[in-house]
Amino acid sequence: MPYYETGDVRIRYEESGIGFPLLVTPGGGLNSRVSNWPSAVFNAMEVFRDDFRCITMDQRNANGGESTGPLALDDPWGGFADDQLGLMDHLGIGKFAYMGYCIGGCFAGKLIERAPERIAAAVFCQTVGHRPEDPDVMYRSGRDVWAPELLARRPDLDQGMITRYLDGLYRAQPDFLYSVPRALIRDCQTPILVLPDETPSHPHQSSVDVASLAPNAEITVFPWTSPPELKARTIEKVRRFLQKHCTV
């Protein structure tokens, strides 16, 4: 299990396959980690390893993962982008494609904001987003599911820090993707493919908004996870989309 370390941050990552680099992050909210892939809607590390150099990682401070570091209290979404871009730098990778599941849609927005010239294409798979009728659904997940286990093993953290961190993630910009404003997606030129979902934390409207705003965006049918034939065609659409925009 290789690690990338910088300062007091240690990121565990894995690689599979060869070809154009594709960073893929699994779902799980703040517990996004490599071990979540077997339960993902489909395992990108397995599905795309014959087409791309697939790279995945435990996000910083995900319970059950092996990536650790301080809470990025002053810039929570930027802290994740620092880890992701830092890992690519560590691997000697300049331009890469990105596919994010769940919370990965918010990661994608921040990567596009921070390093648009490096993101060859982005896939938003069942993205997290703000739900006006239940605005704290993600906040509660962080408070009730993620925070207790983290606090139990990190005596350097306290509830006040957790509250500040979750406020920065989910309440500082209570709209759309949380991580970036709508104007960023409206102005970005990055090719984007959206795979919608509809759950409490994955509002269908957030996926529709990304696809509607981004000038170079496509969106798949919904629902797309069944029957198996439709799911297979959707996965193939992702593969063709990435191949079209990603050349060595």
N, C-alpha and C positions, 0 to 999 in steps of 0.2 A: 504494500500500500504506500505509494509515494506521497510526499508532502511538499508543499511550498511554504516557506517561512519568510516573514518580513517583520522586523521589530517584534512586537508581542502578539502577532497574528500567525496562526498555523493552520493551513488549509490542506485537508486531505482530498486527493483527486484520483481519478482512474482514467485510463485511455483504452480505446479499442478501435482497430481498423486503421486504414491508411487513406490518404487523399486530402481533399480540402478540409480544413479544420471546422468542426461543428461542435460548439459548446452547447450541451443540453443539461437543463436542470430539472429535476423531478419536482412534483408537487409535494404538498404537506405543509403549506404555510411556512411559519418560522422553523418548522422541523423538516424542511427540505433537505434530504440526505440521500446518499447513494443507495442505501438499503431499501428505499421506497420503490425502486424500479420494478421489482416483481409484481407489485400491486397497482402499477400505473395503468392508465387506459390502454397504452401500448408501450413497450419497452424500447425507447429510441436507441439505446446503446446496443441492443441486439438487432433491431430492424435495419439500422442504417450503417452497421459496421463494415459492410462490404462496399459501401459507396463513399464513406467519409472517414476522416480521422475524428472519431467521436471522443469527446472529453466531458467528464461529469465531475461533480464535486459535492462534498458536504458543505452546506452553507454555514457560515460562522455562527457558532453557538446553537446549532440544531441539536435538540435532545436525541440521543441515539447515534449521533454522528461523531466525527473525530476532528472537526474544525473548531478552533477556539480563538478567542480574542476579546478585547473590550467591547462593550456596547458603544456603537457609534452614536452617542447621544446628540451631537450637534448636527448630524447629517445621516440619519438612519439608512435611507435608500442609497446614498452615496457610499456608505460603508460597504454595502454588498457589491456595488459597482467596482470599488477599489479592489476587493478580493478577486472578482472575476477578471478584470483587466490585468491585475497583477499576476494572476495565474497564467494568462496568455503571454504576458511579457516573460515570465519565468520559462515558459516552453518555447520561447523564440518565435511566437506567432504574432504577425501583424494583423492581417485581415482575416476575419472568420465569420461564419454564420452562427446564429444563436436561435435555439428553440427552448422556450420556457413554458413549463406546465404550471397552472394554478398561479401561485405568487410570482412565477416566472414572467407573467405578462407585465407586472410592475417592474421586474428586473429589466425586461427588454426596453421599456420606455426610458429608464435611466441610462442604460447602455447607449441607446440611440442619442440621447441628449449629450452624454459625456464624450462619446467617441464615434460620431456618425461615419467618419471616414474609415473606420475599422470594421463596421458591421455590414457585411455583404448582403445579408438578407436576414429577416427575423420572422419566426413562427410563434404566434400567440396561441397556445393550446389550452382551452378552457380557463381563460384568464380570470384571476381575481379582479374585483372592481367594486366601486362604491355602490351600495344599494340604498337609495334615499328612504325607502320605507322601513329599513332596518339598518341605520347607519353604523351601528357599532358591532355588526356581526363579526368582523375581523378583529376588532379590538378585544371583544370577549374571548375569541379563540386564543389570542395571544396571552391574555390575562389568566384564563382558566385552564388552558391546555398546555401552553408552552412555559409560562413563567414559573409555576410552582416547582417543576422538576429542575429547571435551571437554577433557581434560588437555592434549592436543597443541596446542590453540588458546587455552588460558587459563593463562598462566604464573602468574597469581595464585592458582591452586588447586594442591593437592597430594594425594597418595594418602591421607594421613591424613584430610583433609577429606572426600574421597569416601567413605571407609569410615564415618566418623561419620554422613554424610548417609544412606547406604544403610541403616545400622543403624537410624536414626530412621524411615525409611520402612517397612522390611520386617521388622525384628526387635524393635522396641520393643513392638509389639502384634501378636504372631504368631498372629492368629486372624481369621477372617471377612474383613472388608474392609481390614484394616490401619489404615485412617484413623480409624475410630470403633468403639466397642464395640457389642456386640449390643444392649445396653439402649437405646442411642440410637435404633436402628431400631425396636425394639419399642415405644418411646414416641412416635415421631414420627407426626404426623397428615398429613404430606404425601402426596398421591396418588402412587403409584409404579406403574410398569409395568416388568416384567422380561422381557428377551429372553435366554434362557439360551444357554450354549455349553458345550463340553467339549473343552478343550485343556489342555496342561500348566499354562499360566498363567491359564486361564479355567475354573476348576473348576465343573462343573455344580452341585455342592453349594452353592457360594457364592450362586448365583442362587436356588436353592431356599430357602436360609436367609433371604435378603432378602424374598422373597415370602411366606414363612411367618411371619416376625416382624412385618413392617410391617402395621399394622391396616388400612390403606387401599391394599393392594397387589393387583395382578393379575399374572399370568404367562402368557406365550404357550406354545404347544405347543413341543416340542423333539423332533427338530431342526426348524427353521423356514426354513432358508436354501434348501432345495430340496424339491420341484420348484419351478419358477418361479411357478406359480400360488399355492402356499402362501406363498412369500416375498412375493409381491405382496399377499396378504391380510394378512400380518403387518405390512407397511408401512402398509397402510390402517388396521389396528387402532391403530398408533401415532398416526396422524393423528387418528383419531376420539377417542382418549384425550386427546391434547393439546387438541383443540378443545373437548372437554367441560369441561376444567378451566381453560382459559385464555381469558378474555374481556377485550377492551380496555376 
